Amino acid sequence: QGEPDVFLRVTKQYLPHLARLCLISTFLEDGIRMWFQWNEQRDYIEATWNCGYFLATCFVLLNLIGQLGGCVLILSRNFVQYACFGLFGIIALQTIAYSILWDLKFLMRHVLIC
């Protein structure tokens, strides 16, 4: 057998997982960043929307769980369609919350991921 056949046989089981990881990498990175910058994210939402500590915390928690949870579901190949809808909802929520509705470059980058 030729080298391409051996290569494809060996990598065939890993490439779909790697492709999924590449597609969700933005959400994964953002979720991890939210975990490590929890206070900054909460304070930004609280100051921007003047919504109070509790609602700002709920918003950041929703983003964190929505992004990391969606990533885990997609990587584990469970409820992928619902996870994609959830990630799309996170994009819509962030678009409004972070006032990036008019930042076309940012918006198109995230819509292309879905």
N, C-alpha and C positions, 0 to 999 in steps of 0.2 A: 504494500500500500504506500501511497505517496505521503509526503510530509504534510500537505494541506489536510488530508483526510485524518491523519493522526491528531493534528492541531485542533481541528474542528471537533473531533470526538472528545478530546480532553477538556476543551473550553466550553463545550455546549451546555454543560450543567451550571457553569458559573456566570456566563454572559447575561442571562436574563436578570439575575440578582444585581449584577454590576450596573446594568442599564437602569433598573429601578432606583438604585442608590444615586445614580447621576441625576435622574429626573427629580428626585425629592431633596437633593442636597441643599437647595436654598431654604426649604422649610426646616430641614434638620439643623442647619447652621443658625437660623433665626431662633428656633426653639431653644437651642443650647445657649445662645447669647442671652435670651430672655432669662434663662435660669441663672446665669452668672451676673447679669445686670438687672436683677429683679428690682432693686430700690430705684435705680435710675429710670427704668421703664414706668414704674408706678408713679413716681414723682412727676414725670413728664406728662402722663395722662391726667393726673390730678391737677396740675398747673394749667394745662392746655384747655381742658374741658370744665375745670372748676367743679368737679363732680364729687369730690370727697374721697377720703382714704379708702373706704370700703368698696365703692364702685370701681375705683382705679385698680384696686387689688383684684377684684373679680374680673375685670377686663384683661389684665395681664395673665391671670390664671387661666382664663378661657383660651387666650392665645397660646399659652405654653402647652396646655393639655391638647388643644385642637391640633397644633402643629406636630408635636412629638407623637401623640396618639395616632394621627393620620399617617405619619411616617412608619410607625411600627406596623400598623395594619397593612399598608402597602407592601412593605418588605416581607411580611409574613404571608402575604397573599390571602388575607382574610378580609372580607367585606370591602374589597378594593373600590368598588363603585361608590359606596357610601363615604369611604375615606377621601376619595377625590372630590366629592361634593362638599365634604367638610373643609378640605383645604381651600376649595374655591370660596366657600363662605368666609374663611379666615382672610383671604385676599380682599374680599368686599368689605369686611369689618375694618381691616387695617387701612384700606383706602379712605374710608370715612374718618376713622379715629385719628390718623396721622396727617390728615389734610393733604393727601397726595393725589386726590382725584384729578387735579389739573397737571400733574407731573406725568406726561405722556410716556416718557422713556421708562420710568419705573413701572407704570401700569402695564405697558405692553410686555415688558420682561416677565412680569408675573402671570399675565394672561397666557403667554406662550408656553409657560410651564404646564398649565392645565391642558 
